[in-house]
Amino acid sequence: MDLSPSVVLFWLCCALIGGVAGHAKGKAGVGAVLGFVLGPLGVLIAWLGLSDSRPRCPLCKGALESLLVARCRHCAGDLASWRQAAGRPKQTRDPLEAWEEAEALKPGNLKPLIRNKQED
């Protein structure tokens, strides 16, 4: 079977277009493989069938590039301050009490659980 350069070029273009379609959904590699293996049908599957796997902005529900961005590109919301306000619960335990408890649980500081019969 002789593959002409135009057929090879067509399949490579399908892979490229599938990769672009997959990149819009956060799955560029999957889109490129679908486009290369299935041709135009793979491009259609990459464009319409792939679900979007990118994280969403909690303020406007727009797609984010990653979870580490500081501002949403859609609503310009400050995600760093939103994470601080919504993220961590406040510490209710006194650090000194936690340290004292940790010190009491060290092996040298534990009291024996079994009493000697002589102590009774």
C-alpha positions in Angstrom: 0.0 0.0 0.0 1.5 3.3 -1.1 0.7 6.3 1.0 1.0 9.5 -0.9 2.4 12.6 0.9 -1.0 14.3 0.6 -2.7 11.5 2.6 0.0 11.6 5.3 -0.3 15.4 5.4 -4.1 15.1 5.8 -3.8 12.8 8.8 -1.2 15.0 10.4 -3.5 18.0 9.9 -6.3 16.1 11.5 -4.0 15.3 14.5 -3.1 19.0 14.7 -6.7 20.2 14.6 -7.7 17.5 17.1 -5.0 18.7 19.4 -6.3 22.3 19.1 -9.8 21.1 19.8 -8.6 19.0 22.8 -6.6 21.9 24.1 -9.7 24.0 24.3 -11.1 21.4 26.7 -7.8 20.8 28.6 -7.0 17.5 26.9 -4.7 18.4 24.0 -3.0 15.0 23.9 -6.2 13.1 23.7 -7.5 15.3 21.0 -4.3 14.9 18.9 -4.4 11.1 19.2 -8.1 11.0 18.3 -7.4 13.2 15.3 -4.5 11.1 14.2 -6.1 7.7 14.6 -9.7 8.5 13.5 -9.1 11.5 11.1 -12.0 13.8 10.7 -14.2 11.7 12.9 -11.6 12.0 15.7 -11.6 15.8 15.3 -15.3 15.8 15.6 -15.2 13.6 18.7 -12.5 15.9 20.2 -14.5 19.0 19.5 -17.9 17.8 20.7 -17.4 14.7 22.8 -14.6 15.5 25.3 -15.6 16.9 28.6 -13.8 19.9 30.0 -11.3 18.8 32.7 -10.0 22.3 33.7 -10.6 23.7 37.2 -13.4 26.3 37.5 -13.4 29.7 39.1 -15.5 29.6 42.3 -16.7 33.2 41.6 -17.9 33.1 37.9 -17.5 29.3 37.0 -15.1 30.2 34.1 -12.4 27.7 33.2 -9.0 28.3 34.8 -5.6 27.3 33.4 -4.6 25.8 36.7 -5.4 25.8 40.4 -2.4 28.1 41.1 -3.6 31.3 39.2 -4.1 34.4 41.4 -6.8 36.0 39.2 -9.5 34.7 37.0 -9.2 35.8 33.4 -13.0 36.0 33.0 -14.1 38.0 36.0 -10.8 39.3 37.3 -11.7 37.9 40.7 -8.9 37.7 43.3 -8.6 33.9 43.8 -5.7 34.2 46.3 -7.8 36.2 48.9 -10.8 34.0 48.2 -8.8 30.8 49.0 -7.5 32.4 52.3 -11.0 33.4 53.3 -12.7 30.1 52.4 -9.8 27.7 52.8 -8.4 27.1 56.2 -10.4 26.8 59.4 -9.1 28.8 62.3 -7.0 27.1 64.9 -9.1 26.7 68.0 -6.5 24.8 70.0 -3.8 26.6 72.1 -0.4 25.7 70.7 1.0 25.5 74.2 -1.6 22.8 75.1 -0.7 20.9 72.0 3.0 21.0 72.9 2.4 19.9 76.4 0.3 17.0 75.2 3.0 16.0 72.8 5.6 16.1 75.5 3.4 14.0 77.8 3.1 11.3 75.2 6.9 10.9 74.7 8.1 7.4 75.7 10.1 8.5 78.6 7.2 10.5 80.1 4.5 7.8 80.0 3.3 6.4 83.2 3.1 2.6 83.4 -0.4 1.3 82.9 0.1 -1.8 85.1 0.7 -1.1 88.8 3.0 -3.3 90.8 1.2 -5.3 93.5 3.6 -3.9 96.0 2.1 -0.4 95.6 -1.3 -1.6 96.7 
